[in-house]
Amino acid sequence: MSGTTIPRLVIAAPSSGAGKTTVATGLMAAFAEAGLSVSPHKVGPDYIDPGYHALATGRPGRNLDAYLCGPGRIAPLFLHGAAGADLAVVEGVMGLFDGASGQGELSSTAQVAKLLRAPVVLVVDASSQSRSVAALVHGFASWDPQVRLAGVILNKVGSDRHEELLRDAMDSSGVPVLGALRRGEQARTPSRHLGLVPVAERRAEALESVRALAARVRAGCDLDALLALARAVPELTEQAWDPAAEAAGAVADESGTADGSTGPAGAGKPLIAVAGGAAFTFSYAEHTELLTAAGAEVVPFDPLRDERLPAGTRGLVIGGGFPEVYAPELSANAPLRAAVAELAATGAPVTAECAGLLYLSRSIDGKPMCGVLPADARMTERLTLGYREAVATADNVLAAAGTRVRGHEFHRTVLEPGAGPSPAWGLTYPQRRVEGYVSGGVHASYLHVHWAAEPSLARRLVASTARGARAEAVGGAR
């Protein structure tokens, strides 16, 4: 069976904090600056690092999460995202062998590397060791023989003498050193309560940071050796994931037509507005691709700047982000808050995740929001973080009753009350509880779900939007 060969590398580390993001983003930028088309990927559910990856490469940053999407979709999603690229760089998550809690290797960088049959380059924080680095690398290289640990990049090296000691120690390990980066001034990548500040909030500074990372990596790493390693990979025989095949037919199913029209009034494709801008940066690239493939016209808007929804909006998607950081500005945009509330009152499909849930509430830390949901949000010191399993408790615009999904929670806010009379989801793992709100056409929840794992969500949302648009067009024609 013939396959596809895409040069690829996985950048991993023994633990968090070793410098994976620095090295991976720097490599992406350095290779892109050299004229290669670089496809960026991130293991796990993280939304923020892919923003920096996209800035470094000019291509969408994409996630590879075996818990959210299932191991069988990792290679297909990778092939879809990396199509046409000269090189793919995959940044790992946590330590190389760390995955979903209590689930063995599931969702670990090691599992993704095996599924992609990709060589692993280990980034080691060498700041407080010399000969011990060889023992550490030997342990990681021998732990799972199916993981090909093909090279090491030494990070936070103190001096020429320190580098010499480290390289001498590594000579006996059998794992080549492919780079050494000096300790010292790091590129400025500020953080706050949920990690790095997203690119959308500091684009000019972020671009400068990415260029600085590229320069550091170019000076300290053997790019030719890394590229040769990436090119010496086997074919992937899986078929690329195809949003058109996954989501086709939603509009036709609802309208009885196959040409994208939504009824006799000729309303055209149903328009779904998607929140973006600095306050709403959390979104998987595949979501928009699925909505488009299902027959929607997808139009972005920025709740911080736009006082109106896009003209013709019939459905609304509000993803994750940082509304708590921008609560005063979001609250000050009263015309848009009123427009969102008015759309929701018509029964139009509105789906919201995490930040979107808060935006639809009455208030965030006392600042008025859209008032669509009878709940109030506030910041806390407690981080809610982890994978979840859930089931739709009733039919709604996003999911049919009984639909099972895997998702992820990541927030430092509390919504009171946390669930409405008709909850969005019944969580079944790691504990049982109900969560979120379903009311009319609104589906709002803290749960982040990757729609590539359950394309029926996109199909159902577009079909619901098309049905509403068709009904409005018919009613208006009377």
Phi, psi and omega in degrees: 000125180286154182223197182238133177251112174241118177306136188204149176223145170249126179259115185235181179204162176292334182199170173295151176089000182280339179119022180303312184295319177303309184289313183298313181293321177297318177296315179304312183293319182296316179291323178295319178294336177278000176102003179275148170274113187251127177263120183264139180220154180225128175285136177100183187270001187300134178263337192280311179304318179301334175295319176291323177299317180296320178296323182288332190243338186079009176239156180300134171285133185234148182261146175234098185237108184287340175284311183290321189252347183090142181304325183293343180264355185296306180296316177301318179294321177298313181296323176296311184291327185266005182305129178082000182276153174277337185201141173241132176242125182248116175275131180282187181228140178050217174277159186310318186258007181275128179228207179298136185304125177073011184244023180065227183275358185305128176073010177278162175299321179300316180296316180296319178300319179292319180295329179267355184050051186246143175290147181253132171251122186265124176268119185246128172285105185263014190295335185233033181206164173227271182295332182299339180299326180292322178293319179298312181294320178301318180297317179291325181289331185259351186298313180228106183299342179280347176266122182268098176276104193258353181183166182229141168244121181275123182248153177061042177284136190277328186195174175300319180295318178299316179298320179298316179297318181294316180294320177301317179295320182289341180302328182271356185274339184082000179249120185290147173272120184254002178178158175215121182249132183288147169291153179143205184296124179266156173300140186285112177227084186295150181238166170211210197293340179240018178119207181300149173288128184299154181305319185300340182267349184208051191301314182297314178295320181296320178297319177297318179298317181296319178296321178294320177298317179301317181295318179297315182292319180298322181285330188252351185241153177272088184296325180296317180293321179295319179292320177298320178298316181296328183279341182269059183238155178283166175293152169258123185267354178291159175273140178297140174300139185230107181299328180297319179289328184282327191238000185298146170098356184297315181292316179298323180300323184272327187263344184079009178238160181245008185255010179091353177283160184241028174139179186296338180280354177066045184289348181079191180297140177293132184267121176249119178273137182239122181292140178216212182080185187296331184276342185226078187256354186268108178201142174272137183302328184292339180296311179296322179297320179291317179300316179295316180295330180283353174113009180269154165266119185258124183233123178282155171212161183242109181297346176279337188240324187273130180269353178226154169287155177306140181303132179087009181301128178240349178209159188219133174238123179236106184273205185273176180155217187228062178295335179294329179287326184251022183304317179299317181291318178297319180294324182292338179275067183298323180300319180289320177303319179294322180294320177295315179298321180294317178298314180299323181294337178283350184090005178298148179297124177227118178240136187222137177240127171054265179302321178297321176302314181293321181296328179280350183286179177288323185199156169237116182049041177085352179273125182300137175244211189284336178071021178285327182251141180279062184208159180231145183245151175210151176286148175225173175276345187274130176269124173260118189212132172151166177284151180223154169239139188211163177225140177289125185276343180204160175300140176207182186290343182257324187216142173284150178306135180092351178296128181256134181225160168247138183218190184215136175251141182200093183197160174240030178243163175232136175252131182233120353286156186279349180212148178266181177304326173244100185289158176288316183221150165257110181284137181243347179209137004275351173222162182267127175193165175258157189204143173085187188224136165235123180208117184061238178265009185266133170231113186226134188202157171285343190284125170271125181238138177269110187293341177297335178283335182217075184299344178300336179296313178294317180300316184292320180296316179293319179297320178296320179293318179296321180296317178294320179296321180293317179298320179294320180295318179295316180296322180289339182275350184284000000 
